[in-house]
Amino acid sequence: MKALLLQNLVLCNEPLWFLLTLFCVINIANFALKKIHPIVLSLVCMCFGYGIYLMQNEYIPDVIANTATRLCFFSIGYYDHGKEDSFKSIILYFIVFVIVLCILKSPFVDMRINQCLIDRTGFDYLLWFPACYIGIKVLNNVCKWLTRIFSFPILSFVGRNAMKFYVTHYIIFYFLGYVLSRGFGVANGNKLWWLTFICGLVMLTMFGGCFKIREKEGV
């Protein structure tokens, strides 16, 4: 119960913490975005998340901070929705992305617990927001460009059923890791990780095929 209330964590399927946060973000956004400009709301949420990060108080439920940080990105996404980036903007995003990633060494933040795992300056947490935004812009534009040239039916299918894969993948990977380590004696960390990953992809693909069949049958 403590893990659920303070850490927003479901021990048997840890990624499910995201569902409560998603519920909070959607409901807050439905109200807040009618009253507040998306950019203003995004900045307020970023400062709020940073304030909780600085406090380092273990008794503050994680859902408060990770709802704030997700609402920050949600608001920016809402503001950007439907807007097309020019070619010059895409090139600029890419250049900045490379600079942040390779030169400044973009920080890594665990969004669930709202912790910057490598904070060299004390402000790396704040750098994480624009770094993520630029990375998302680059990735989105690259994907748009690729879909104009190639067809990715498998990825499209995964995207349409993302939530189904999200709520099942942890159990599948955990089960496979247990079977490979205990049943087949795979003890090497890297080997165990890769075997689990490959077998997990196969199983998720099989589950995906079942979902697709059920969609066609209208079940």
Secondary structure, 3 states (H helix, E strand, C coil): CHHHHHCCCCCCCHHHHHHHHHHHHHHHHHHHCCCCCHHHHHHHHHHHHHHHHHHCCCCCCHHHHHHHHHHHHHHHHHHHCCCCCCHHHHHHHHHHHHHHHHHCCCCCEECCCCEECCCCCCCHHHHHHHHHHHHHHHHHHHHHHHHCCCCCHHHHHHHHCHHHHHHHHHHHHHHHHHHHHHHCCCCCHHHHHHHHHHHHHHHHHHHHHHHHHHHHHCC
